[in-house]
Amino acid sequence: MNTLDRVGTNRYSIYTIKPLDQSLNSPSGYPIIDLLYSATQSLAAVDVITTVLLILIAAAAVGTLASASRQLWSFSRNGGVPFSRFFAPVCNLP
C-alpha cells in the first residue's frame, strides 16, 4: 500500500515541481514549503499539510525516543552497555 502511495506521490511531484535551484532558494528557507506551494498554489493548503507533517514528525519522535529508552534500560539491566549501574535503576514514584 505504501509503495503505491509513494509511486503516486512521486508521479505527481514530477509534474508539479519547479526547478530545483528555485525550490532550494525559496524565501521561506524550507524547500518542502515551496514544493507544496508549487503543487497546490494555495497558502491555506500548504499551512494545513505542513502542520500535519509536523504533528506526524513529533509523534514519530516521541515513539522513537520511548523505544530507544526502553531498549537502553533493558540492555543496561542485563549489564550489556557501559555505565549499566547508572541506567539500570528505576525510581518508583508514589
ABEGO torsion letter per residue (X at the ends): XAAAAAAAAAAAAAAABBBAAAAAABAAGBAAAAAAAAAAGBAAAAAAAAAAAAAAAAAAAAAAAAAAAAAAAAAAAAGABBGAAAAABBBBBX
